[in-house]
Amino acid sequence: MRLLAEPHTTTSLARALHVSNATASSHAAALRSAGMATTTRTGRSVTHQRTALGTLVAGA
């Protein structure tokens, strides 16, 4: 959650967390459905960033 203080692509999240792109995407989807992250698609790139609720939960 702390990584999402700044926008990250699915690939950059996967690399930072040492998981597969599919796992990073799945976790981002769970955060999005909980209202803690947003996702924006630009062409083939998908960018994730936390919401105000995500910031509150992260304690940042």
N, CA, C and O atoms as a GROMACS GRO file, in nm:
protein
  240
    1MET      N    1   0.082  -0.118   0.000
    1MET     CA    2   0.000   0.000   0.000
    1MET      C    3   0.087   0.125   0.000
    1MET      O    4   0.054   0.225  -0.063
    2ARG      N    5   0.198   0.119   0.071
    2ARG     CA    6   0.285   0.238   0.076
    2ARG      C    7   0.344   0.271  -0.061
    2ARG      O    8   0.366   0.388  -0.093
    3LEU      N    9   0.370   0.169  -0.142
    3LEU     CA   10   0.423   0.195  -0.276
    3LEU      C   11   0.326   0.277  -0.359
    3LEU      O   12   0.368   0.354  -0.446
    4LEU      N   13   0.198   0.262  -0.334
    4LEU     CA   14   0.098   0.330  -0.415
    4LEU      C   15   0.077   0.476  -0.377
    4LEU      O   16  -0.016   0.540  -0.427
    5ALA      N   17   0.160   0.530  -0.289
    5ALA     CA   18   0.156   0.674  -0.261
    5ALA      C   19   0.188   0.750  -0.390
    5ALA      O   20   0.143   0.862  -0.411
    6GLU      N   21   0.268   0.687  -0.475
    6GLU     CA   22   0.302   0.740  -0.607
    6GLU      C   23   0.247   0.643  -0.711
    6GLU      O   24   0.239   0.523  -0.684
    7PRO      N   25   0.210   0.693  -0.828
    7PRO     CA   26   0.160   0.602  -0.932
    7PRO      C   27   0.264   0.499  -0.972
    7PRO      O   28   0.382   0.531  -0.987
    8HIS      N   29   0.220   0.376  -0.989
    8HIS     CA   30   0.307   0.266  -1.034
    8HIS      C   31   0.233   0.184  -1.136
    8HIS      O   32   0.112   0.165  -1.127
    9THR      N   33   0.306   0.135  -1.235
    9THR     CA   34   0.247   0.041  -1.329
    9THR      C   35   0.242  -0.096  -1.262
    9THR      O   36   0.307  -0.120  -1.160
   10THR      N   37   0.166  -0.184  -1.320
   10THR     CA   38   0.159  -0.320  -1.269
   10THR      C   39   0.298  -0.384  -1.268
   10THR      O   40   0.335  -0.452  -1.173
   11THR      N   41   0.373  -0.362  -1.374
   11THR     CA   42   0.507  -0.419  -1.383
   11THR      C   43   0.600  -0.363  -1.276
   11THR      O   44   0.676  -0.439  -1.216
   12SER      N   45   0.595  -0.233  -1.251
   12SER     CA   46   0.684  -0.176  -1.149
   12SER      C   47   0.645  -0.224  -1.009
   12SER      O   48   0.732  -0.243  -0.924
   13LEU      N   49   0.516  -0.243  -0.984
   13LEU     CA   50   0.474  -0.300  -0.856
   13LEU      C   51   0.525  -0.442  -0.841
   13LEU      O   52   0.577  -0.480  -0.736
   14ALA      N   53   0.511  -0.521  -0.947
   14ALA     CA   54   0.555  -0.661  -0.943
   14ALA      C   55   0.705  -0.668  -0.915
   14ALA      O   56   0.749  -0.750  -0.834
   15ARG      N   57   0.782  -0.584  -0.980
   15ARG     CA   58   0.927  -0.585  -0.958
   15ARG      C   59   0.962  -0.544  -0.816
   15ARG      O   60   1.046  -0.606  -0.752
   16ALA      N   61   0.898  -0.438  -0.766
   16ALA     CA   62   0.927  -0.389  -0.632
   16ALA      C   63   0.890  -0.490  -0.524
   16ALA      O   64   0.956  -0.499  -0.421
   17LEU      N   65   0.784  -0.568  -0.550
   17LEU     CA   66   0.736  -0.664  -0.451
   17LEU      C   67   0.788  -0.806  -0.475
   17LEU      O   68   0.760  -0.897  -0.396
   18HIS      N   69   0.864  -0.824  -0.584
   18HIS     CA   70   0.920  -0.956  -0.618
   18HIS      C   71   0.810  -1.061  -0.636
   18HIS      O   72   0.819  -1.173  -0.585
   19VAL      N   73   0.707  -1.022  -0.712
   19VAL     CA   74   0.597  -1.113  -0.746
   19VAL      C   75   0.574  -1.105  -0.897
   19VAL      O   76   0.631  -1.020  -0.965
   20SER      N   77   0.490  -1.194  -0.948
   20SER     CA   78   0.458  -1.192  -1.091
   20SER      C   79   0.364  -1.075  -1.122
   20SER      O   80   0.299  -1.019  -1.033
   21ASN      N   81   0.359  -1.039  -1.250
   21ASN     CA   82   0.266  -0.934  -1.292
   21ASN      C   83   0.122  -0.973  -1.261
   21ASN      O   84   0.042  -0.888  -1.220
   22ALA      N   85   0.089  -1.100  -1.279
   22ALA     CA   86  -0.047  -1.147  -1.251
   22ALA      C   87  -0.082  -1.129  -1.104
   22ALA      O   88  -0.194  -1.090  -1.071
   23THR      N   89   0.012  -1.159  -1.016
   23THR     CA   90  -0.012  -1.143  -0.872
   23THR      C   91  -0.028  -0.996  -0.837
   23THR      O   92  -0.118  -0.961  -0.761
   24ALA      N   93   0.058  -0.910  -0.891
   24ALA     CA   94   0.047  -0.766  -0.864
   24ALA      C   95  -0.087  -0.713  -0.915
   24ALA      O   96  -0.152  -0.632  -0.848
   25SER      N   97  -0.128  -0.757  -1.032
   25SER     CA   98  -0.256  -0.714  -1.089
   25SER      C   99  -0.372  -0.760  -1.003
   25SER      O  100  -0.467  -0.684  -0.980
   26SER      N  101  -0.367  -0.883  -0.955
   26SER     CA  102  -0.473  -0.937  -0.870
   26SER      C  103  -0.484  -0.859  -0.739
   26SER      O  104  -0.594  -0.828  -0.694
   27HIS      N  105  -0.372  -0.828  -0.679
   27HIS     CA  106  -0.373  -0.752  -0.554
   27HIS      C  107  -0.423  -0.609  -0.578
   27HIS      O  108  -0.498  -0.555  -0.496
   28ALA      N  109  -0.383  -0.549  -0.689
   28ALA     CA  110  -0.431  -0.414  -0.723
   28ALA      C  111  -0.583  -0.417  -0.743
   28ALA      O  112  -0.652  -0.323  -0.702
   29ALA      N  113  -0.634  -0.522  -0.805
   29ALA     CA  114  -0.779  -0.535  -0.824
   29ALA      C  115  -0.851  -0.546  -0.691
   29ALA      O  116  -0.959  -0.488  -0.674
   30ALA      N  117  -0.793  -0.618  -0.596
   30ALA     CA  118  -0.854  -0.631  -0.464
   30ALA      C  119  -0.855  -0.496  -0.393
   30ALA      O  120  -0.955  -0.459  -0.330
   31LEU      N  121  -0.745  -0.422  -0.402
   31LEU     CA  122  -0.739  -0.288  -0.341
   31LEU      C  123  -0.839  -0.194  -0.407
   31LEU      O  124  -0.903  -0.113  -0.341
   32ARG      N  125  -0.851  -0.205  -0.540
   32ARG     CA  126  -0.946  -0.122  -0.613
   32ARG      C  127  -1.090  -0.153  -0.572
   32ARG      O  128  -1.170  -0.061  -0.552
   33SER      N  129  -1.123  -0.280  -0.559
   33SER     CA  130  -1.261  -0.316  -0.522
   33SER      C  131  -1.293  -0.275  -0.378
   33SER      O  132  -1.410  -0.258  -0.343
   34ALA      N  133  -1.189  -0.260  -0.295
   34ALA     CA  134  -1.209  -0.214  -0.157
   34ALA      C  135  -1.208  -0.062  -0.148
   34ALA      O  136  -1.227  -0.006  -0.039
   35GLY      N  137  -1.187   0.005  -0.261
   35GLY     CA  138  -1.187   0.151  -0.262
   35GLY      C  139  -1.056   0.212  -0.215
   35GLY      O  140  -1.050   0.332  -0.185
   36MET      N  141  -0.950   0.131  -0.208
   36MET     CA  142  -0.823   0.181  -0.157
   36MET      C  143  -0.723   0.217  -0.266
   36MET      O  144  -0.615   0.269  -0.236
   37ALA      N  145  -0.757   0.190  -0.391
   37ALA     CA  146  -0.668   0.223  -0.502
   37ALA      C  147  -0.751   0.252  -0.626
   37ALA      O  148  -0.865   0.207  -0.639
   38THR      N  149  -0.692   0.330  -0.716
   38THR     CA  150  -0.752   0.357  -0.846
   38THR      C  151  -0.660   0.301  -0.953
   38THR      O  152  -0.540   0.284  -0.932
   39THR      N  153  -0.718   0.272  -1.067
   39THR     CA  154  -0.641   0.219  -1.179
   39THR      C  155  -0.677   0.298  -1.304
   39THR      O  156  -0.794   0.323  -1.332
   40THR      N  157  -0.574   0.338  -1.377
   40THR     CA  158  -0.592   0.412  -1.501
   40THR      C  159  -0.520   0.341  -1.613
   40THR      O  160  -0.403   0.304  -1.598
   41ARG      N  161  -0.588   0.320  -1.723
   41ARG     CA  162  -0.526   0.256  -1.839
   41ARG      C  163  -0.498   0.361  -1.945
   41ARG      O  164  -0.586   0.440  -1.981
   42THR      N  165  -0.374   0.360  -1.995
   42THR     CA  166  -0.334   0.447  -2.106
   42THR      C  167  -0.267   0.357  -2.209
   42THR      O  168  -0.151   0.319  -2.193
   43GLY      N  169  -0.338   0.325  -2.314
   43GLY     CA  170  -0.286   0.231  -2.412
   43GLY      C  171  -0.269   0.094  -2.348
   43GLY      O  172  -0.365   0.036  -2.298
   44ARG      N  173  -0.147   0.043  -2.351
   44ARG     CA  174  -0.120  -0.088  -2.290
   44ARG      C  175  -0.072  -0.077  -2.146
   44ARG      O  176  -0.055  -0.178  -2.078
   45SER      N  177  -0.051   0.045  -2.099
   45SER     CA  178   0.002   0.067  -1.964
   45SER      C  179  -0.112   0.085  -1.864
   45SER      O  180  -0.208   0.158  -1.890
   46VAL      N  181  -0.101   0.018  -1.750
   46VAL     CA  182  -0.199   0.029  -1.643
   46VAL      C  183  -0.128   0.085  -1.520
   46VAL      O  184  -0.029   0.028  -1.473
   47THR      N  185  -0.178   0.198  -1.469
   47THR     CA  186  -0.116   0.266  -1.355
   47THR      C  187  -0.209   0.261  -1.235
   47THR      O  188  -0.330   0.285  -1.247
   48HIS      N  189  -0.152   0.231  -1.120
   48HIS     CA  190  -0.228   0.220  -0.996
   48HIS      C  191  -0.180   0.327  -0.896
   48HIS      O  192  -0.061   0.358  -0.890
   49GLN      N  193  -0.273   0.382  -0.820
   49GLN     CA  194  -0.238   0.478  -0.715
   49GLN      C  195  -0.341   0.466  -0.604
   49GLN      O  196  -0.458   0.437  -0.631
   50ARG      N  197  -0.298   0.487  -0.481
   50ARG     CA  198  -0.394   0.472  -0.371
   50ARG      C  199  -0.486   0.593  -0.360
   50ARG      O  200  -0.452   0.703  -0.403
   51THR      N  201  -0.601   0.570  -0.302
   51THR     CA  202  -0.701   0.672  -0.280
   51THR      C  203  -0.681   0.733  -0.140
   51THR      O  204  -0.589   0.695  -0.067
   52ALA      N  205  -0.767   0.828  -0.105
   52ALA     CA  206  -0.762   0.886   0.029
   52ALA      C  207  -0.786   0.778   0.135
   52ALA      O  208  -0.722   0.778   0.240
   53LEU      N  209  -0.878   0.686   0.106
   53LEU     CA  210  -0.902   0.576   0.199
   53LEU      C  211  -0.778   0.489   0.212
   53LEU      O  212  -0.742   0.447   0.322
   54GLY      N  213  -0.712   0.461   0.102
   54GLY     CA  214  -0.589   0.382   0.106
   54GLY      C  215  -0.480   0.451   0.186
   54GLY      O  216  -0.404   0.385   0.258
   55THR      N  217  -0.471   0.583   0.174
   55THR     CA  218  -0.374   0.659   0.253
   55THR      C  219  -0.406   0.650   0.401
   55THR      O  220  -0.316   0.634   0.484
   56LEU      N  221  -0.533   0.659   0.434
   56LEU     CA  222  -0.575   0.648   0.574
   56LEU      C  223  -0.540   0.510   0.630
   56LEU      O  224  -0.488   0.500   0.741
   57VAL      N  225  -0.568   0.407   0.556
   57VAL     CA  226  -0.540   0.270   0.600
   57VAL      C  227  -0.390   0.247   0.613
   57VAL      O  228  -0.345   0.179   0.705
   58ALA      N  229  -0.312   0.306   0.520
   58ALA     CA  230  -0.166   0.289   0.522
   58ALA      C  231  -0.103   0.365   0.639
   58ALA      O  232   0.012   0.340   0.676
   59GLY      N  233  -0.179   0.457   0.697
   59GLY     CA  234  -0.126   0.535   0.809
   59GLY      C  235  -0.026   0.640   0.767
   59GLY      O  236   0.056   0.684   0.847
   60ALA      N  237  -0.032   0.680   0.642
   60ALA     CA  238   0.063   0.779   0.592
   60ALA      C  239   0.004   0.919   0.594
   60ALA      O  240   0.071   1.014   0.555
   0.00000   0.00000   0.00000
